[in-house]
Amino acid sequence: MDIRILVGKRVKELRNKLKISQEELADIAELDRTYITSVECGKRNISIVNIEKLAIALKVTLKEFFDF
């Protein structure tokens, strides 16, 4: 499976676990809401910097983030 799809599914899974919207996640991570949408759909080749921002916002370590 494409890594972009795996990362997108993981972001959505962790976001839903926290019961926050895409907009709330975007605000916490200081990213645009449309960017979150495209990440969750697997349409973005996300940078490591933004992965770190999302992991922090989702309250997980990078190791946990990549625990597919």
Beta strands, then each sheet from edge to edge (+ up, - down):
end
